Amino acid sequence: MSRMPARALAAARPLILGLTVVNLGYAAIIMSLLCASFFVEGWPWKPLGFELATMSPQAPLGLRAIMVIGIVCAVIVHTILRRLLAIVDTVRGGDAFVASNAQRLSAIAWSVLTIELMRLAVLAISGAAALPGKMTGLSPTPWLAVLLLFVLSGVFAHGARMRTDLEGTV
Protein backbone atom coordinates (compact mmCIF):
# COMPACT_ATOMS: atom_id res chain seq x y z
CA MET A 1 0.00 0.00 0.00
CA SER A 2 1.39 3.40 -0.90
CA ARG A 3 2.01 6.03 1.73
CA MET A 4 -0.94 8.29 0.90
CA PRO A 5 -3.72 5.66 1.22
CA ALA A 6 -2.00 4.31 4.35
CA ARG A 7 -2.06 7.78 5.91
CA ALA A 8 -5.67 8.31 4.87
CA LEU A 9 -6.61 4.96 6.38
CA ALA A 10 -4.77 5.82 9.61
CA ALA A 11 -6.63 9.15 9.80
CA ALA A 12 -10.01 7.56 9.05
CA ARG A 13 -10.49 5.89 12.42
CA PRO A 14 -10.06 9.02 14.60
CA LEU A 15 -12.07 11.05 12.09
CA ILE A 16 -14.97 8.59 12.24
CA LEU A 17 -14.81 8.56 16.05
CA GLY A 18 -14.86 12.37 16.05
CA LEU A 19 -17.84 12.43 13.71
CA THR A 20 -19.61 9.98 16.01
CA VAL A 21 -19.19 12.39 18.92
CA VAL A 22 -20.41 15.33 16.79
CA ASN A 23 -23.42 13.29 15.64
CA LEU A 24 -24.32 12.33 19.22
CA GLY A 25 -24.09 16.02 20.19
CA TYR A 26 -26.34 16.93 17.27
CA ALA A 27 -28.90 14.33 18.39
CA ALA A 28 -28.79 15.61 21.97
CA ILE A 29 -29.32 19.21 20.85
CA ILE A 30 -32.26 18.31 18.60
CA MET A 31 -33.76 16.17 21.39
CA SER A 32 -33.47 19.05 23.86
CA LEU A 33 -35.07 21.44 21.34
CA LEU A 34 -37.92 18.99 20.83
CA CYS A 35 -38.48 18.61 24.58
CA ALA A 36 -38.30 22.38 25.07
CA SER A 37 -40.96 22.87 22.40
CA PHE A 38 -43.49 21.17 24.68
CA PHE A 39 -42.61 23.08 27.85
CA VAL A 40 -41.39 26.55 26.81
CA GLU A 41 -44.02 28.88 25.41
CA GLY A 42 -43.29 29.89 21.82
CA TRP A 43 -40.35 27.54 21.43
CA PRO A 44 -38.76 27.12 18.86
CA TRP A 45 -40.61 29.50 16.55
CA LYS A 46 -40.11 32.72 18.55
CA PRO A 47 -36.30 32.34 18.86
CA LEU A 48 -36.23 31.62 15.13
CA GLY A 49 -38.00 34.94 14.55
CA PHE A 50 -41.36 33.54 13.48
CA GLU A 51 -44.59 34.94 14.83
CA LEU A 52 -47.15 32.20 15.47
CA ALA A 53 -50.02 34.51 14.53
CA THR A 54 -48.63 34.91 11.01
CA MET A 55 -47.71 31.27 10.64
CA SER A 56 -49.83 28.41 9.48
CA PRO A 57 -51.60 26.56 12.34
CA GLN A 58 -49.69 23.42 11.29
CA ALA A 59 -46.28 25.14 11.58
CA PRO A 60 -45.52 24.15 15.22
CA LEU A 61 -46.45 20.55 14.49
CA GLY A 62 -44.39 20.67 11.30
CA LEU A 63 -41.35 21.97 13.19
CA ARG A 64 -41.70 19.19 15.76
CA ALA A 65 -42.04 16.58 13.02
CA ILE A 66 -38.86 17.88 11.39
CA MET A 67 -37.07 17.64 14.75
CA VAL A 68 -38.20 14.02 15.12
CA ILE A 69 -36.89 13.30 11.63
CA GLY A 70 -33.60 14.92 12.63
CA ILE A 71 -33.31 12.60 15.62
CA VAL A 72 -34.13 9.54 13.50
CA CYS A 73 -31.52 10.59 10.95
CA ALA A 74 -28.94 11.02 13.73
CA VAL A 75 -29.59 7.43 14.79
CA ILE A 76 -29.18 6.27 11.19
CA VAL A 77 -25.95 8.26 10.82
CA HIS A 78 -24.68 6.65 14.04
CA THR A 79 -25.22 3.18 12.57
CA ILE A 80 -23.52 4.27 9.33
CA LEU A 81 -20.49 5.51 11.25
CA ARG A 82 -20.27 2.29 13.29
CA ARG A 83 -20.38 0.17 10.13
CA LEU A 84 -17.84 2.39 8.42
CA LEU A 85 -15.54 2.05 11.43
CA ALA A 86 -15.84 -1.73 11.21
CA ILE A 87 -14.94 -1.60 7.51
CA VAL A 88 -11.92 0.59 8.24
CA ASP A 89 -10.78 -1.83 10.93
CA THR A 90 -10.97 -4.83 8.59
CA VAL A 91 -9.11 -2.94 5.87
CA ARG A 92 -6.42 -1.88 8.33
CA GLY A 93 -6.15 -5.53 9.32
CA GLY A 94 -5.48 -6.43 5.68
CA ASP A 95 -8.80 -8.19 5.17
CA ALA A 96 -10.95 -5.88 3.02
CA PHE A 97 -12.77 -8.33 0.75
CA VAL A 98 -14.85 -10.22 3.27
CA ALA A 99 -18.56 -10.92 3.13
CA SER A 100 -19.22 -8.86 6.25
CA ASN A 101 -17.86 -5.72 4.55
CA ALA A 102 -20.17 -6.31 1.59
CA GLN A 103 -23.10 -6.59 4.01
CA ARG A 104 -21.97 -3.44 5.83
CA LEU A 105 -21.76 -1.50 2.56
CA SER A 106 -25.22 -2.70 1.57
CA ALA A 107 -26.61 -1.63 4.95
CA ILE A 108 -24.89 1.76 4.58
CA ALA A 109 -26.46 2.15 1.12
CA TRP A 110 -29.93 1.42 2.51
CA SER A 111 -29.26 3.86 5.37
CA VAL A 112 -28.20 6.66 3.02
CA LEU A 113 -31.27 5.98 0.89
CA THR A 114 -33.44 6.24 4.01
CA ILE A 115 -31.81 9.55 4.98
CA GLU A 116 -32.46 10.92 1.50
CA LEU A 117 -36.11 9.85 1.72
CA MET A 118 -36.30 11.57 5.12
CA ARG A 119 -34.95 14.74 3.48
CA LEU A 120 -37.79 14.55 0.99
CA ALA A 121 -40.20 14.15 3.91
CA VAL A 122 -38.78 17.33 5.47
CA LEU A 123 -39.36 19.15 2.18
CA ALA A 124 -42.95 17.90 2.11
CA ILE A 125 -43.58 18.83 5.74
CA SER A 126 -42.14 22.31 5.32
CA GLY A 127 -44.35 22.84 2.28
CA ALA A 128 -47.48 21.45 3.94
CA ALA A 129 -46.94 23.42 7.15
CA ALA A 130 -46.10 26.58 5.17
CA LEU A 131 -42.88 27.06 7.10
CA PRO A 132 -41.05 30.28 6.27
CA GLY A 133 -37.74 30.05 4.48
CA LYS A 134 -36.61 28.34 1.35
CA MET A 135 -35.97 24.62 1.41
CA THR A 136 -33.75 23.35 -1.37
CA GLY A 137 -35.09 20.84 -3.84
CA LEU A 138 -33.74 17.69 -5.36
CA SER A 139 -30.07 17.05 -6.00
CA PRO A 140 -28.75 14.07 -7.95
CA THR A 141 -25.62 13.74 -5.80
CA PRO A 142 -27.08 11.78 -2.85
CA TRP A 143 -28.94 9.49 -5.22
CA LEU A 144 -25.71 8.81 -7.12
CA ALA A 145 -23.98 8.11 -3.80
CA VAL A 146 -26.65 5.53 -2.97
CA LEU A 147 -26.15 3.88 -6.35
CA LEU A 148 -22.38 3.90 -5.88
CA LEU A 149 -22.71 2.30 -2.45
CA PHE A 150 -24.89 -0.50 -3.81
CA VAL A 151 -22.40 -1.10 -6.63
CA LEU A 152 -19.48 -1.14 -4.17
CA SER A 153 -21.39 -3.58 -2.02
CA GLY A 154 -21.71 -5.89 -5.02
CA VAL A 155 -17.99 -5.47 -5.81
CA PHE A 156 -17.05 -6.38 -2.25
CA ALA A 157 -19.38 -9.40 -2.29
CA HIS A 158 -17.87 -10.58 -5.58
CA GLY A 159 -14.34 -9.99 -4.25
CA ALA A 160 -15.15 -11.99 -1.12
CA ARG A 161 -16.49 -14.89 -3.22
CA MET A 162 -13.42 -14.83 -5.46
CA ARG A 163 -11.16 -14.81 -2.43
CA THR A 164 -13.00 -17.77 -0.90
CA ASP A 165 -12.77 -19.67 -4.20
CA LEU A 166 -9.06 -18.89 -4.47
CA GLU A 167 -8.40 -20.09 -0.93
CA GLY A 168 -10.28 -23.30 -1.72
CA THR A 169 -8.10 -24.04 -4.77
CA VAL A 170 -4.73 -23.37 -3.12
C-alpha positions, 0 to 999 in steps of 0.5 A, a space after each residue: 500500500 502506498 504512503 498516501 492511502 495508508 495515511 488516509 486509512 490511519 486518519 479515518 479511524 479518529 475522524 470517524 470517532 470524532 464524527 460519532 461524537 459530533 453526531 451524538 451532540 447533534 442528536 442531543 441538541 435536537 432532542 433538547 429542542 424537541 423537549 423544550 418545544 413542549 414546555 417553553 411557550 413559543 419555542 422554537 418558533 419565537 427564537 427563530 423569529 417567526 410569529 405564530 399569529 402569522 404562521 400556518 396553524 400546522 407550523 408548530 407541528 411541522 417543526 416538531 415533526 422535522 425535529 423528530 426526523 432529525 433525531 431519526 436521521 442522527 440514529 441512522 448516521 450513528 449506525 452508518 459511522 459504526 459500520 464504516 468504522 468496522 470496515 476501516 478496521 478490517 481494511 487496516 487488518 489487511 482483510 478488506 474483501 470479506 462478506 461482512 464488509 459487503 453486508 456493511 456497505 449494503 446496509 450503509 447504502 440502505 441507510 443513506 437511501 433512508 436519509 435521503 427519503 427523510 430529506 424529501 419528507 422534510 421538504 414535504 412537511 415544510 411545504 405542507 406546514 407553510 414554514 417560512 424560508 426556502 428549502 432546497 429541492 432535489 439534488 442528484 448527488 445523494 442518489 448517485 452516492 446511494 447507487 455507488 454504495 450499492 455497486 461497491 457492495 456488489 464489488 465487495 461481495 464478488 471480491 469476497 467470493 473470489 477470495 473464498 474460491 481462491 483459498 479453496 483451490 490453493 
